[in-house]
Amino acid sequence: MNLGTIFLASLLVENVVLMRFLALCSYVGMTSSVGQSVGMGFAVTFVTVLATAATWPIYHFILVPLGLEFLQILVFILVIASLVQLVEFYLKKNVPGLYAAMGIYLPLITTNCAILAVTFDNITKNYNLIQSIVYAVGVSAGYLLAMVLLAGVRDRIKTSPVPKFLQGTPILFVATGLITVAFMGFAGMIK
């Protein structure tokens, strides 16, 4: 598979939020403003790409040769948790406003199922290191795109007459469903 196809497929066709329905907690929780969405998207991108760059060699050069593949979940989560701590320290020191806005969602990046899914996908899809990193960038860009799209929709919803029974989270899921239907149009794009 060429790198462009891997990137586009992970960005649009297999969008981690809109087509696979992973990472919905932060997707709903961190889209109240575009700035928060972008900040969370970049934090997840950083962790996802570095987690991929770290877990791929660990799996292929340590776990597999030693017959310890059964430890991959534990090892991958430890790597992701370490990277999240680096992001948390950086944001706390250099971007305290974003750090405060992210609140509980920042440490929850550790348990963001999209990041863990990328590390597993790279192994199950038998990608090499470069393909794995391109896939991680594509998934992260797809996550960021979904976050920014919902943040934009939420800005419009604030001034729209939403029926009482749909106000709050229900309208977010209706909007997400509509965005998802639009993304389904990309399904035939990559073969």
DAJOBEL-V203344 format. One record per residue. N is the residue number from 1. PSI is psi in whole degrees, -180 to 180 (none if undefined). OMEGA is omega in radians with two decimals (NA if undefined). Layout:
# DAJOBEL-V203344
[[N;PSI;OMEGA] [N;PSI;OMEGA]]
This chain:
# DAJOBEL-V203344
[[1;135;3.13] [2;160;-3.01] [3;-36;3.11] [4;-41;3.12] [5;-43;3.11] [6;-45;-3.12] [7;-51;-3.11] [8;-39;3.12] [9;-44;-3.12] [10;-29;3.14] [11;-48;-2.98] [12;-55;-3.00] [13;-43;-3.14] [14;40;-3.10] [15;127;-3.00] [16;-33;-3.13] [17;-51;-2.97] [18;-24;-3.13] [19;-27;-3.13] [20;-12;3.09] [21;43;3.04] [22;156;3.08] [23;32;-3.10] [24;-27;-3.13] [25;-54;3.14] [26;-29;3.11] [27;-44;3.12] [28;-40;-3.04] [29;-28;-3.03] [30;21;-3.12] [31;23;3.12] [32;-20;3.02] [33;155;-3.13] [34;-38;3.14] [35;-45;3.09] [36;-41;-3.13] [37;-45;-3.14] [38;-44;3.11] [39;-47;3.12] [40;-40;3.12] [41;-43;3.12] [42;-37;3.09] [43;-45;3.12] [44;-38;3.10] [45;-48;3.14] [46;-50;-3.10] [47;-42;-3.10] [48;-47;-3.11] [49;-46;3.12] [50;-36;3.09] [51;-40;3.09] [52;-45;-3.14] [53;-27;3.13] [54;-41;-3.03] [55;-32;-3.13] [56;-53;3.12] [57;-35;3.11] [58;-45;-3.12] [59;-51;-3.02] [60;-30;-3.06] [61;-13;3.13] [62;-58;-3.03] [63;-47;-3.11] [64;-51;-3.13] [65;-31;-3.13] [66;0;-3.13] [67;31;-3.08] [68;31;-3.11] [69;-27;-3.13] [70;-14;3.12] [71;3;-3.02] [72;-40;3.14] [73;-49;-3.13] [74;-49;-3.11] [75;-45;-3.12] [76;-41;3.12] [77;-39;3.09] [78;-41;3.10] [79;-47;-3.14] [80;-43;3.13] [81;-40;3.11] [82;-42;3.13] [83;-37;3.09] [84;-38;3.09] [85;-40;3.08] [86;-44;3.12] [87;-44;-3.12] [88;-45;3.11] [89;-43;-3.13] [90;-49;-3.11] [91;-40;-3.13] [92;-39;-3.10] [93;-42;-2.97] [94;-25;-3.13] [95;68;-3.04] [96;-29;3.11] [97;-47;3.11] [98;-39;3.11] [99;-45;3.14] [100;-40;-3.12] [101;-34;-3.11] [102;-29;3.06] [103;-129;-3.08] [104;-21;-3.09] [105;-23;3.12] [106;-54;3.09] [107;-22;3.13] [108;-9;3.04] [109;-30;3.12] [110;-39;-3.11] [111;15;3.11] [112;114;-3.05] [113;-23;3.12] [114;-40;-3.14] [115;-46;3.12] [116;-37;3.11] [117;-39;3.13] [118;-44;-3.12] [119;-38;3.09] [120;-40;3.14] [121;-40;-3.13] [122;-33;3.13] [123;-46;-3.09] [124;-30;3.12] [125;-3;3.09] [126;41;3.10] [127;148;2.99] [128;-179;-3.04] [129;-45;-3.12] [130;-46;3.11] [131;-38;3.13] [132;-42;-3.14] [133;-41;3.08] [134;-42;3.10] [135;-44;3.13] [136;-41;3.10] [137;-43;3.13] [138;-45;3.11] [139;-44;-3.14] [140;-41;3.10] [141;-37;3.07] [142;-40;3.08] [143;-48;3.12] [144;-43;3.13] [145;-46;3.13] [146;-41;3.13] [147;-47;-3.11] [148;-39;3.10] [149;-47;-3.14] [150;-37;3.10] [151;-41;3.09] [152;-41;3.10] [153;-40;3.14] [154;-36;3.07] [155;-39;3.11] [156;-37;-3.11] [157;-32;-3.12] [158;-32;-3.10] [159;9;-3.12] [160;149;3.10] [161;93;-3.13] [162;131;3.10] [163;146;-3.05] [164;-41;-3.07] [165;-13;3.11] [166;-5;-3.08] [167;147;3.14] [168;-138;-3.08] [169;-38;-3.12] [170;-42;-3.12] [171;-29;3.09] [172;-39;3.12] [173;-32;3.04] [174;-46;3.12] [175;-42;3.11] [176;-40;3.09] [177;-41;3.13] [178;-40;3.08] [179;-40;3.13] [180;-42;3.11] [181;-40;3.10] [182;-41;3.14] [183;-23;3.11] [184;-21;3.08] [185;-21;3.12] [186;-8;-3.00] [187;-37;-3.13] [188;0;-3.05] [189;-39;-3.07] [190;126;3.08] [191;none;NA]]
